[in-house]
Amino acid sequence: MKTQRQIIFHEHYFTDFYLELSGKVQEKIEYVFKILRTVQNVPKKFLDHLTGTDGLYEKRIEFESNIYRIFCCFDKGNLVVLFNGFQKKTQKTPKNEIELALKLKDEYFNSKKQKK
């Protein structure tokens, strides 16, 4: 049986980022989504945990000479929640992008608690 994860978006940040990208980059992101949905142990090349972030992961996309990152977390095992994305232009991941992702992650889990 194939692993089947569901991918959802929290807020509009990822969608805004995605819609600004070229069609070829969007295709590459869709390819990585397919891997995330169906592969049990996703290679670190595509998904890696960010150290010191309490459950925040980074989806990695490389296209031509550009690098893109999308922050996400897991919820209830097979649910992947996407937050923000950006084009990486420096060696280090920008701190403000990590802070935004952590804020969105907190918002997501807080909104779930309030719905109960």
C-alpha distances in whole Angstrom, upper triangle without the diagonal:
4,7,9,12,15,19,22,26,28,32,33,33,30,30,34,33,30,33,36,34,34,31,30,30,28,26,25,24,21,20,20,18,15,15,15,13,10,11,10,14,16,19,22,24,22,22,24,25,29,31,33,32,30,26,27,25,26,24,26,26,29,31,34,36,35,32,31,29,27,27,25,23,20,21,19,16,14,17,19,23,25,28,31,31,34,35,35,39,40,38,38,36,38,39,40,36,35,37,36,32,33,35,33,30,33,34,30,30,33,33,30,32,35,33,32
4,6,10,13,15,19,22,25,29,29,29,26,27,30,29,27,29,32,30,30,28,27,26,24,22,21,20,18,16,16,14,12,11,11,9,6,7,8,11,13,16,19,20,18,18,21,23,26,29,31,29,27,24,24,22,23,20,22,23,25,27,30,32,31,29,27,26,24,24,21,20,18,19,17,14,12,15,16,20,21,25,27,27,30,31,32,35,36,35,35,32,35,36,36,33,31,34,33,29,30,32,30,27,30,31,27,28,31,31,28,31,33,31,31
4,6,10,13,16,20,22,26,27,27,24,25,28,27,25,28,30,28,29,27,26,25,23,21,20,19,17,15,14,13,11,10,9,7,5,6,6,9,11,14,17,18,16,15,18,19,23,25,27,25,24,20,21,18,20,18,20,21,24,26,29,31,29,27,25,23,21,21,18,17,14,15,14,11,8,11,13,16,18,22,24,24,27,29,29,33,34,33,32,29,32,33,33,29,28,30,29,26,27,29,26,24,27,27,24,24,28,27,25,27,30,28,28
4,7,10,13,17,19,23,24,24,21,22,25,25,22,25,28,26,27,25,25,23,21,20,19,17,15,15,14,11,10,10,8,5,5,8,9,12,12,16,18,19,17,16,19,20,23,26,27,25,24,20,20,18,19,17,19,20,24,25,29,31,29,26,24,22,20,19,17,16,13,14,13,10,7,9,11,14,16,20,22,23,26,27,29,32,33,33,32,29,31,32,32,28,27,29,28,24,25,27,24,22,25,25,22,22,26,25,22,25,28,26,26
4,6,10,13,16,19,21,21,18,19,23,22,20,23,25,24,26,24,24,22,19,19,18,16,14,14,13,10,9,10,7,4,7,9,9,12,11,15,17,18,15,14,16,17,20,23,24,22,20,17,17,15,16,14,17,19,22,24,28,29,27,24,21,19,17,16,13,12,10,10,10,8,4,6,7,10,12,16,19,20,23,25,26,30,31,30,29,26,28,28,28,25,23,25,24,20,22,23,20,18,21,22,18,18,22,21,19,22,24,23,23
4,7,10,13,16,18,18,16,16,20,20,18,20,23,23,24,23,23,21,18,18,18,15,13,15,13,10,10,12,9,7,10,12,13,15,14,18,19,20,17,15,18,18,21,24,25,22,21,17,17,15,17,15,18,19,22,24,28,29,27,24,21,19,16,15,12,12,10,10,10,10,6,5,6,9,11,14,17,18,22,24,26,29,31,31,29,26,27,28,27,24,23,24,22,19,20,22,18,17,20,19,16,17,20,19,17,20,22,20,21
4,7,10,13,14,15,12,13,16,16,14,17,20,19,21,20,20,18,15,16,16,12,11,13,12,8,10,11,9,8,11,13,15,16,14,17,18,19,15,14,16,17,19,22,23,20,19,16,15,13,14,12,15,16,20,21,25,27,24,21,18,16,12,12,10,10,9,10,12,11,9,6,5,6,7,11,13,14,18,20,22,26,28,28,26,23,24,25,24,20,20,21,19,16,18,19,16,14,18,17,14,16,19,18,16,20,22,20,22
4,7,10,11,12,10,11,14,15,14,16,19,19,21,20,22,19,16,18,18,14,13,16,14,11,13,15,12,11,15,17,18,19,18,20,21,21,17,16,18,18,20,23,24,20,19,16,15,14,15,14,17,18,22,23,27,28,25,22,19,16,13,12,10,10,10,10,13,13,11,7,6,5,6,9,12,14,18,20,22,26,28,28,27,23,24,24,22,19,19,20,17,15,16,17,13,13,16,14,11,13,16,15,14,17,19,17,19
4,6,7,8,7,8,11,12,11,13,16,17,20,19,21,18,15,18,18,14,14,17,15,12,15,17,14,14,18,20,21,22,19,22,21,22,18,17,18,18,19,22,23,19,19,16,14,14,14,14,17,17,21,22,26,27,23,21,17,15,11,11,9,11,12,12,15,16,14,10,8,6,5,6,9,11,15,18,20,24,26,26,25,21,21,21,19,16,17,17,14,12,14,14,11,11,14,12,10,13,15,14,14,17,18,17,20
4,7,8,8,9,12,13,13,15,18,19,22,22,24,21,18,21,21,17,17,20,18,16,19,20,17,17,21,23,23,24,22,24,23,24,20,18,19,19,19,22,21,18,18,15,14,14,15,15,18,20,23,25,28,28,25,22,18,16,12,11,9,11,12,12,15,17,16,12,10,6,6,6,9,12,15,19,21,24,26,27,24,21,20,20,18,15,15,15,12,10,12,11,7,8,11,9,7,10,12,10,11,15,15,15,18
4,6,8,8,10,12,13,14,16,18,22,22,24,21,19,22,22,18,19,22,21,18,21,23,20,20,24,26,27,27,25,27,26,26,23,21,22,21,21,24,24,20,20,18,16,17,17,17,20,21,24,25,29,29,25,23,19,17,14,13,12,14,16,16,19,21,19,16,14,10,9,7,9,12,15,19,21,24,26,27,25,21,20,20,17,15,16,15,12,11,13,12,8,10,12,10,9,13,13,11,13,16,16,16,19
4,6,5,6,9,10,11,13,15,18,19,21,19,16,19,20,17,18,21,20,18,21,23,20,21,25,26,28,28,25,27,26,26,22,21,23,22,22,25,25,22,22,21,18,18,18,17,19,20,22,23,26,27,23,21,17,16,13,13,13,16,18,18,22,23,21,18,15,12,10,8,8,11,13,17,19,22,24,26,24,21,20,20,17,15,16,16,13,12,15,14,10,13,15,13,12,16,17,15,17,20,20,20,23
4,6,5,6,9,10,11,13,17,18,20,17,15,19,19,15,17,20,18,17,20,22,19,21,24,25,27,27,24,25,24,23,20,19,20,20,19,22,22,19,20,19,16,16,15,15,17,17,20,21,24,24,20,18,14,13,10,10,12,15,17,19,22,23,22,18,15,12,9,6,5,7,10,13,16,19,21,22,21,17,16,16,14,11,13,13,10,10,13,12,9,12,15,13,13,16,18,17,19,21,22,22,25
4,5,5,6,9,10,11,15,15,17,14,12,15,15,12,13,16,15,13,17,18,16,17,21,22,24,24,21,22,21,20,17,16,18,18,18,22,22,19,20,18,15,14,13,12,14,14,17,18,21,21,18,16,12,10,8,9,10,13,16,17,21,21,19,16,13,10,7,6,5,6,9,12,15,18,20,22,20,17,16,17,15,12,14,15,12,10,14,14,11,13,16,15,14,17,19,18,19,23,23,23,26
4,5,5,6,9,10,13,14,16,14,11,14,15,12,13,16,16,14,17,19,18,18,22,23,25,26,23,24,24,23,19,19,21,22,22,25,26,23,24,22,19,18,16,15,16,16,18,19,22,22,19,18,14,13,11,12,13,16,18,19,23,23,21,18,15,12,9,9,8,9,11,14,17,20,23,25,23,20,20,21,18,15,17,18,15,14,17,17,14,16,19,17,16,19,21,19,21,24,24,24,27
4,6,5,7,9,13,14,17,14,12,16,17,14,15,19,18,17,20,22,21,22,25,27,29,29,25,26,25,24,21,21,23,23,23,26,27,24,25,23,20,19,18,17,18,17,19,19,22,22,18,17,14,14,12,14,15,19,21,22,26,26,24,21,18,15,12,11,9,9,10,13,16,19,21,24,23,19,18,20,17,14,17,18,14,14,18,17,15,17,20,18,18,21,23,21,23,26,26,26,29
4,6,6,7,11,13,14,11,10,14,14,12,14,17,16,15,19,20,19,21,24,25,27,26,23,24,22,21,18,18,20,21,20,24,25,22,24,22,18,17,15,14,14,13,15,15,18,18,15,14,10,11,9,12,14,18,20,22,26,26,24,21,18,15,12,10,7,6,7,9,13,15,18,20,19,16,16,18,15,12,15,17,14,13,17,17,15,17,20,19,19,22,24,23,24,27,28,28,31
4,5,5,9,10,11,9,7,11,11,9,10,14,13,13,16,18,17,18,21,23,25,25,22,22,22,20,17,18,20,21,21,25,26,24,25,23,19,18,15,13,14,12,14,14,17,18,14,14,10,11,10,13,14,18,20,22,25,25,22,20,17,15,11,11,9,8,9,11,14,17,20,22,21,18,18,20,19,15,18,19,17,16,19,20,17,19,22,21,20,23,25,24,25,28,29,28,31
4,6,8,9,12,10,8,12,13,12,13,16,16,16,18,21,20,21,24,26,28,28,25,26,25,24,21,21,24,25,25,29,30,27,29,26,23,21,19,17,17,16,17,16,19,20,17,16,14,15,14,16,18,21,23,25,28,28,25,22,20,18,15,14,12,11,12,13,17,19,22,25,24,21,21,23,21,18,21,22,19,19,22,22,19,21,24,23,22,25,27,25,27,30,30,30,33
4,7,9,12,10,9,13,14,13,15,18,18,18,21,23,22,23,26,28,30,30,26,27,26,24,21,22,24,26,25,29,30,27,29,27,24,22,19,18,17,15,16,15,17,18,14,15,12,14,14,17,19,23,25,27,30,30,28,25,22,20,17,16,13,11,10,11,15,16,20,23,23,20,19,22,20,17,20,22,19,19,23,23,20,23,26,24,24,27,29,28,29,32,33,32,35
4,7,8,6,6,10,11,10,12,15,15,16,18,20,20,22,24,25,28,28,24,24,23,21,18,20,22,24,24,28,29,27,29,27,23,21,18,16,15,12,13,11,13,14,12,12,10,13,13,16,19,22,25,27,30,29,27,25,21,20,16,16,14,11,10,10,13,15,19,21,21,19,19,22,21,18,20,23,20,19,23,24,22,23,27,26,25,28,30,29,30,34,34,34,37
4,5,5,6,9,10,11,12,14,16,17,19,20,21,23,25,26,29,29,25,25,24,22,19,22,24,27,27,30,32,30,32,30,26,24,21,18,17,13,13,11,12,14,12,13,12,15,16,19,21,25,27,29,32,31,29,27,24,23,19,20,17,14,13,12,16,17,21,23,24,22,22,25,24,21,24,26,24,23,27,27,25,27,30,29,28,32,34,32,33,37,37,37,40
4,6,5,6,9,10,10,12,14,15,16,19,20,21,23,24,27,27,24,24,24,22,19,22,25,27,28,31,34,31,33,30,27,24,21,18,17,14,14,11,13,16,14,15,14,17,17,20,22,25,27,29,31,30,27,26,23,23,20,20,19,16,16,15,18,20,23,25,26,24,25,28,27,23,26,28,26,24,28,29,26,28,31,30,29,32,34,33,33,37,38,37,39
4,5,5,6,9,10,11,13,14,15,17,19,20,21,22,26,26,22,22,22,19,17,20,23,26,27,30,33,31,32,30,26,23,20,17,15,12,11,8,10,13,12,13,13,16,16,20,22,25,27,29,32,30,27,26,23,23,20,21,19,16,16,14,17,19,22,23,25,23,24,27,27,23,25,28,26,25,28,30,27,28,32,31,30,33,35,34,35,38,39,38,41
4,5,5,6,9,10,11,12,14,16,17,18,20,21,24,23,20,20,19,16,14,17,20,22,23,27,29,27,29,26,23,20,17,14,12,9,9,7,9,11,9,10,9,12,13,17,18,22,24,26,29,27,25,23,20,20,17,18,16,13,12,11,14,16,19,20,21,19,21,24,23,20,22,25,23,21,25,26,24,25,28,28,27,30,32,31,32,35,36,36,38
4,5,5,6,9,10,10,12,14,15,16,18,20,23,23,19,20,20,18,15,17,20,22,23,27,29,27,28,25,22,19,17,13,13,10,11,10,13,15,13,13,11,13,12,16,17,20,22,24,27,25,23,21,18,18,15,16,15,12,13,13,16,18,21,23,23,21,22,24,24,20,22,24,22,20,24,25,22,23,27,26,25,27,30,29,29,33,34,33,35
4,5,5,6,9,10,11,13,14,15,17,18,21,22,18,19,20,17,14,17,20,23,25,28,31,28,30,27,24,21,18,14,14,11,11,10,13,16,14,14,13,15,15,18,19,22,23,25,27,26,23,21,19,19,17,19,18,15,16,15,18,20,23,24,25,23,25,27,27,23,24,27,25,23,27,28,25,26,29,29,27,29,32,31,31,35,36,35,37
4,5,5,6,9,10,11,12,14,16,16,19,19,16,16,16,13,11,14,17,20,22,25,28,26,27,24,22,18,15,12,10,7,8,7,11,13,12,11,10,12,13,16,17,20,21,24,26,24,22,21,18,19,16,18,17,14,14,14,16,18,21,21,22,20,22,25,25,21,22,25,24,22,25,27,24,24,28,28,26,29,32,31,31,34,36,35,37
4,5,5,6,9,10,10,12,14,15,18,18,14,15,15,13,10,12,15,18,19,23,25,23,24,21,18,15,13,9,9,7,9,9,13,15,13,11,9,10,9,13,14,17,18,21,23,21,19,18,15,15,12,14,13,11,12,12,14,18,20,21,21,19,20,23,22,18,19,22,20,18,21,23,21,21,24,24,22,25,28,27,27,30,32,31,33
4,5,5,6,9,10,10,12,14,17,18,15,16,17,15,12,14,17,20,22,25,28,25,26,23,20,17,15,12,12,10,12,12,16,18,16,15,13,13,12,15,15,17,18,20,22,21,18,17,14,15,13,16,16,14,16,16,18,21,24,24,25,22,24,26,25,21,22,25,23,20,23,25,22,22,26,25,23,25,28,27,27,30,32,31,32
4,5,5,7,9,10,11,12,15,16,13,13,15,13,10,13,16,20,22,25,28,26,26,23,21,17,15,12,11,9,11,12,15,17,16,15,13,14,14,16,16,18,19,21,23,21,18,18,15,17,15,18,18,16,17,17,19,22,24,24,25,22,25,27,27,23,24,27,25,22,25,27,24,24,28,28,25,27,31,30,29,32,34,33,35
4,5,5,6,9,10,10,13,13,10,10,12,10,7,9,13,16,18,21,24,22,23,19,17,14,12,8,8,7,10,12,15,17,15,13,12,11,11,13,13,15,16,19,21,18,16,15,13,14,13,16,16,14,15,16,17,20,22,21,22,19,22,24,24,20,20,24,22,19,22,24,22,21,25,25,23,25,28,28,27,30,32,31,33
4,5,5,6,9,10,13,13,11,13,14,13,9,10,14,16,19,22,24,22,22,19,17,14,12,9,10,10,13,15,18,20,18,16,13,13,11,13,12,14,14,16,18,16,13,12,10,12,11,14,15,14,16,17,19,22,24,24,24,21,23,24,24,20,20,23,21,18,21,23,20,19,23,23,20,22,25,25,24,27,29,28,29
4,5,5,6,8,12,13,11,13,15,14,11,12,16,19,21,25,27,25,25,21,20,17,16,12,13,13,15,16,20,22,20,18,17,16,15,16,15,16,16,18,19,17,13,14,12,15,14,18,19,17,20,20,22,25,27,27,27,24,26,28,28,24,24,27,25,22,24,26,23,22,26,26,23,25,28,27,26,29,31,30,31
4,5,5,5,9,9,7,9,12,11,8,10,13,16,19,22,25,23,23,19,18,15,14,11,12,12,14,16,19,21,20,18,16,15,14,16,15,16,15,18,19,16,13,14,12,15,15,18,19,18,20,20,21,25,26,25,25,23,26,27,28,24,23,26,25,22,24,26,24,22,26,27,24,25,29,28,27,30,32,31,32
4,6,6,8,9,6,9,11,12,8,8,11,14,17,20,22,20,20,16,15,12,12,9,11,12,15,17,21,22,20,18,16,14,12,13,11,12,11,14,15,12,10,10,9,12,12,15,17,16,19,20,20,24,25,24,24,21,24,25,25,22,21,23,22,19,21,23,20,19,22,23,20,21,25,25,23,26,29,27,28
4,6,8,11,9,13,15,15,12,12,15,17,20,23,25,23,22,18,17,15,15,12,15,15,18,20,24,26,24,21,19,17,15,16,13,13,12,14,14,12,8,9,9,12,13,17,18,18,21,22,24,27,29,28,27,25,27,28,28,24,23,26,24,21,23,25,22,20,23,24,20,21,25,24,22,26,28,26,27
4,6,9,9,12,15,15,13,13,16,18,22,25,27,25,24,20,20,17,17,15,16,17,20,21,25,27,25,23,21,20,18,19,16,16,15,16,16,13,10,12,12,16,17,20,22,21,24,25,26,29,31,30,29,27,29,31,31,27,26,29,28,24,26,28,25,23,27,27,24,25,28,28,26,29,31,29,30
4,6,6,9,12,13,11,11,14,16,20,22,25,24,23,19,19,16,16,14,15,16,19,21,24,26,24,22,21,19,18,18,16,16,15,17,17,13,11,14,13,17,17,21,22,22,24,25,25,28,29,28,28,26,28,30,30,27,26,28,28,24,25,28,26,24,27,28,25,25,29,29,27,30,32,31,31
4,6,9,12,14,13,12,14,15,19,21,24,22,21,18,18,16,17,15,17,19,21,24,27,28,27,24,23,21,19,19,17,16,13,16,15,11,10,13,13,17,18,22,24,23,26,27,27,30,31,29,28,26,29,30,31,27,26,28,28,24,25,28,26,23,26,28,24,24,28,28,26,28,31,30,30
4,6,9,11,11,10,11,13,17,18,21,20,19,16,17,14,15,14,15,17,19,22,25,26,25,22,21,19,18,18,16,15,14,16,16,13,12,15,14,17,18,21,23,22,24,25,25,28,28,26,25,24,27,28,29,26,24,27,27,23,24,27,25,23,26,27,25,24,28,29,27,29,32,32,32
4,7,8,7,6,9,11,15,17,20,19,19,16,15,12,12,10,11,13,16,19,22,23,21,18,17,15,15,15,14,14,13,16,17,14,13,14,13,16,16,19,20,19,21,21,21,24,25,23,22,21,24,25,26,23,21,24,24,21,22,25,23,21,24,26,23,24,27,28,26,29,32,31,32
4,5,6,6,8,11,14,17,20,19,20,17,16,13,12,10,10,12,14,17,20,20,19,17,16,15,15,16,15,16,16,19,20,17,16,18,16,18,18,20,21,19,21,20,20,23,23,21,21,19,23,24,26,23,21,25,25,22,23,26,25,23,26,28,26,26,30,31,29,32,34,34,35
4,5,5,5,8,11,13,17,17,17,15,14,10,9,9,8,11,13,16,19,19,18,15,14,13,14,14,14,15,15,19,21,18,18,18,16,18,17,19,19,17,18,18,17,20,19,17,17,16,20,21,23,20,18,22,22,19,20,24,23,21,24,26,25,25,28,30,29,31,34,34,34
4,6,7,11,13,16,19,19,20,18,16,12,10,9,7,8,9,13,15,15,15,12,12,11,13,14,15,16,18,21,23,20,20,20,17,19,18,19,19,17,17,16,15,18,18,16,16,16,19,21,23,20,19,22,23,20,22,25,24,22,26,28,26,27,30,31,30,33,35,35,36
4,7,11,13,16,19,18,19,16,14,10,8,6,5,7,9,12,15,16,14,11,11,10,10,12,12,14,15,18,21,18,17,17,14,15,14,16,16,14,15,15,15,18,18,17,17,15,19,20,22,18,17,21,21,18,20,23,21,20,23,25,23,24,28,28,27,30,33,32,33
4,7,10,13,16,14,15,12,10,7,6,5,6,9,12,15,19,19,17,13,12,10,9,9,9,10,12,15,18,15,15,15,12,13,12,14,15,13,15,16,15,19,19,17,16,14,17,19,20,17,15,19,18,15,17,20,19,17,20,22,20,21,24,25,24,27,29,29,30
4,6,9,12,12,13,10,9,6,5,7,8,12,14,18,21,20,18,14,13,11,11,10,10,10,12,16,18,16,16,16,13,14,14,15,15,14,16,17,15,18,18,16,15,13,16,17,19,16,14,17,18,14,15,19,18,16,19,22,20,21,24,25,25,27,29,30,31
4,6,9,8,9,7,6,4,6,9,11,15,17,21,24,23,21,17,15,12,12,10,9,9,11,14,17,15,16,16,13,14,14,14,15,15,17,18,17,20,19,17,15,13,16,15,17,15,12,15,16,13,13,17,16,14,17,19,18,18,21,23,22,24,27,28,28
4,6,6,8,8,6,6,7,10,12,15,18,21,24,23,20,16,15,12,12,9,10,10,13,16,19,18,19,18,15,15,14,14,14,14,15,17,15,18,17,15,12,10,13,12,14,12,9,12,14,11,11,15,15,13,16,19,18,18,21,23,23,24,27,28,29
4,6,8,9,8,9,10,14,15,19,21,24,27,25,23,19,18,15,15,13,14,13,15,18,21,19,21,21,18,18,18,17,18,18,19,20,18,20,18,16,13,12,14,13,16,15,11,13,16,14,13,16,17,15,17,20,20,20,22,25,25,25,28,30,30
4,6,8,9,11,13,16,18,22,24,27,30,28,26,22,21,17,17,14,14,14,16,18,21,20,22,21,19,19,18,17,18,19,20,22,20,22,20,18,15,13,15,13,15,15,11,12,15,13,11,14,16,14,15,18,19,18,20,23,23,23,26,28,29
4,6,5,8,11,14,17,20,23,26,29,27,25,21,19,15,14,11,11,10,13,15,18,18,20,18,16,15,15,14,15,16,18,20,19,21,20,19,15,13,14,12,13,12,9,10,12,10,7,11,13,10,11,15,15,15,17,19,20,20,23,25,25
4,6,9,12,16,18,22,25,28,31,30,27,24,21,18,16,13,12,9,11,13,15,15,18,17,15,14,15,15,17,18,20,23,22,25,23,22,19,16,18,15,17,15,12,12,14,12,9,12,13,10,11,14,14,13,15,18,18,18,21,23,23
4,6,10,13,16,19,23,26,29,28,26,22,20,16,14,10,9,6,8,10,12,12,14,13,11,11,12,13,15,17,19,21,21,24,23,22,19,16,18,16,17,15,12,13,14,11,9,13,13,9,11,14,13,12,15,17,16,17,21,22,22
4,7,10,13,16,20,23,26,25,22,19,16,12,10,7,6,5,8,11,14,14,15,13,11,10,10,10,11,13,15,18,17,20,20,19,16,13,15,13,14,12,9,11,11,8,7,11,11,8,11,13,12,13,16,17,17,19,21,22,23
4,7,10,13,16,20,23,22,19,16,13,10,8,6,5,6,8,12,15,14,14,13,10,10,9,10,11,12,14,16,15,19,19,17,15,12,15,14,15,12,10,13,13,10,10,14,13,11,14,16,15,15,19,20,19,21,24,25,26
4,6,10,13,16,19,19,16,12,10,6,6,5,6,8,11,15,18,16,16,15,12,11,10,10,10,9,11,12,12,15,15,15,13,10,13,13,14,11,10,13,13,10,12,15,14,13,16,18,17,18,21,22,22,24,27,27,28
4,7,10,13,17,17,14,11,8,6,5,6,7,10,12,16,18,17,16,14,11,11,9,11,10,9,11,12,12,16,16,16,15,12,15,16,17,13,13,16,15,12,15,17,16,15,19,20,18,20,23,23,23,26,28,28,30
4,7,10,13,13,11,7,6,5,7,9,11,14,16,19,22,20,19,18,15,15,13,14,13,10,10,10,10,13,14,14,14,12,14,17,18,14,14,18,17,15,17,20,19,18,22,23,22,23,26,27,27,29,32,32,33
4,7,10,11,8,6,5,6,8,11,13,16,18,22,24,22,21,20,16,17,14,15,14,10,10,9,10,13,15,15,15,14,16,19,19,16,17,20,19,17,20,22,21,21,24,25,24,26,29,29,29,32,34,34,35
4,7,7,6,5,6,9,12,15,17,20,22,26,28,26,24,24,20,21,18,18,16,13,12,10,10,12,14,14,15,14,17,20,21,18,19,22,22,20,23,25,24,24,28,29,27,29,32,32,33,36,37,37,39
4,6,5,6,8,11,14,17,20,23,25,28,31,29,27,26,22,23,20,20,18,15,13,11,12,13,16,16,18,17,19,23,23,20,22,25,24,22,26,28,26,27,30,31,29,32,35,34,35,38,39,39,41
4,6,8,11,14,17,21,23,26,28,32,34,32,30,30,26,26,23,24,21,18,16,13,13,13,16,17,19,19,21,25,25,22,24,27,27,25,29,31,29,30,33,34,33,35,38,38,38,41,43,43,45
4,7,10,14,17,20,23,26,29,32,35,33,32,31,27,27,24,24,21,17,15,11,11,10,13,13,16,17,18,22,23,21,22,26,25,24,27,30,29,29,33,33,33,35,38,38,39,41,43,43,45
4,7,10,14,17,20,23,26,29,32,31,29,28,24,24,20,20,17,13,11,7,7,8,11,12,14,14,16,19,20,17,19,22,22,21,24,26,25,26,29,30,29,32,34,34,35,38,39,39,42
4,7,10,13,16,20,22,26,29,27,26,25,21,21,17,17,14,11,9,6,5,7,10,10,12,11,13,16,17,14,16,19,19,18,21,23,22,23,26,27,26,28,31,31,32,35,36,37,39
4,7,10,13,17,20,23,26,25,23,22,18,17,14,13,11,7,6,4,5,9,11,12,12,10,12,15,15,12,14,17,16,15,18,20,19,19,23,23,23,25,28,28,28,31,33,33,35
4,7,10,13,16,19,23,21,21,19,15,14,11,11,8,5,6,6,7,10,12,12,12,9,11,13,13,10,11,14,13,11,14,17,15,16,19,20,19,22,24,25,25,28,29,30,32
4,7,10,13,16,20,19,18,15,12,10,7,7,6,4,7,9,10,14,15,16,14,11,12,14,13,10,10,13,12,9,12,14,13,13,16,17,16,18,21,21,22,24,26,26,28
4,7,11,14,17,17,16,14,10,9,6,5,6,6,9,12,12,16,17,17,15,11,12,13,12,9,8,11,9,6,9,11,10,9,13,14,13,15,18,18,19,21,23,24,25
4,7,10,13,13,13,10,7,5,4,6,8,9,13,15,16,20,20,20,18,14,16,16,15,12,11,13,11,8,9,12,10,8,12,13,11,13,16,16,16,19,21,21,23
4,7,10,10,10,8,6,5,7,8,11,13,16,19,19,23,23,22,20,17,18,17,17,15,12,14,13,10,10,12,10,8,11,12,10,11,14,15,14,16,19,19,20
4,7,6,7,6,5,6,9,11,14,16,20,22,22,26,26,26,23,20,22,21,21,18,16,18,17,13,13,15,13,10,13,14,11,11,15,15,14,16,19,19,19
4,6,7,5,6,7,11,13,16,19,22,25,26,29,30,29,27,23,25,24,23,21,19,19,18,15,14,16,14,10,12,13,10,9,13,13,11,13,16,15,16
4,6,6,9,10,14,16,20,22,26,28,29,33,33,32,30,27,28,27,27,24,22,23,22,19,18,19,17,14,15,16,13,11,15,15,12,14,17,16,15
4,6,8,11,14,17,20,22,25,28,28,32,32,31,29,26,28,27,27,24,22,24,23,19,19,21,19,16,18,19,16,14,18,18,15,17,21,20,19
4,6,10,13,16,19,21,24,26,27,31,32,31,29,26,28,28,28,25,23,24,23,20,20,22,19,16,19,20,16,16,19,19,16,19,22,20,20
4,6,10,13,16,18,22,24,25,29,30,30,28,25,26,26,25,22,20,22,20,17,17,19,16,13,16,16,13,13,16,16,13,16,19,18,18
4,6,10,13,14,18,21,22,25,26,26,24,21,22,22,22,18,17,19,17,14,15,16,14,11,15,15,12,13,16,16,14,17,20,19,20
4,7,10,12,16,19,20,24,25,25,23,20,20,20,19,16,15,16,14,11,12,13,10,8,12,12,9,10,14,13,12,16,18,17,19
4,7,9,12,15,17,21,22,22,21,17,18,18,17,13,13,14,12,9,11,13,9,9,13,12,10,13,16,15,15,18,20,20,22
4,7,11,14,16,19,20,21,19,15,15,15,13,10,10,11,8,6,9,9,6,7,11,10,9,12,14,14,15,18,19,20,22
4,7,11,12,16,17,18,17,13,12,13,11,8,9,10,8,6,10,10,8,10,13,13,13,16,17,17,19,21,22,23,25
4,7,9,13,15,16,15,11,11,13,12,8,10,12,10,9,13,14,12,13,17,17,16,19,21,21,22,25,26,26,29
4,6,9,11,13,13,10,10,12,11,8,11,13,11,11,15,16,15,16,19,20,19,22,24,24,26,28,29,30,32
4,6,9,12,12,10,10,14,13,10,13,16,15,14,18,19,18,20,23,23,23,26,28,28,29,32,33,34,36
4,6,8,8,7,8,12,12,10,12,15,15,15,18,20,19,20,23,24,24,27,29,29,30,33,34,35,37
4,7,9,9,9,13,14,12,15,17,17,18,20,22,22,24,26,27,28,30,32,32,34,36,37,38,41
4,6,7,8,11,13,12,14,17,18,18,20,22,23,24,26,28,28,30,32,33,34,36,38,39,41
4,7,9,12,14,14,14,17,19,18,20,23,23,24,26,28,29,30,32,34,35,36,38,39,41
4,6,8,11,11,11,14,16,15,17,19,21,21,23,25,26,27,29,31,32,33,35,37,38
4,6,9,7,8,11,12,12,14,16,17,17,20,21,22,24,26,27,28,30,32,33,35
4,6,5,7,9,10,11,13,15,16,17,19,20,22,23,25,26,28,29,31,32,34
4,5,5,6,9,10,11,12,14,15,17,18,20,21,22,24,26,27,29,30,32
4,5,5,6,9,10,10,12,14,15,16,18,20,21,22,24,26,27,29,31
4,5,5,6,9,10,11,12,14,15,16,19,20,21,23,25,26,27,29
4,5,5,6,9,10,10,12,14,15,17,18,20,21,23,24,26,28
4,5,5,6,9,10,11,12,14,16,16,18,20,21,22,25,26
4,5,5,6,9,10,10,12,14,15,16,18,20,21,23,25
4,5,5,6,9,10,10,12,14,15,17,19,20,21,23
4,5,5,6,9,10,11,12,14,16,17,18,20,22
4,5,5,6,9,10,10,12,14,15,16,18,21
4,5,5,6,9,10,10,12,14,15,17,19
4,5,5,6,9,10,11,13,14,16,18
4,5,5,6,8,10,11,12,14,16
4,6,5,6,9,10,10,12,15
4,6,5,6,9,10,11,13
4,5,5,6,9,10,11
4,5,5,6,9,10
4,5,5,6,9
4,5,5,7
4,5,5
4,5
4
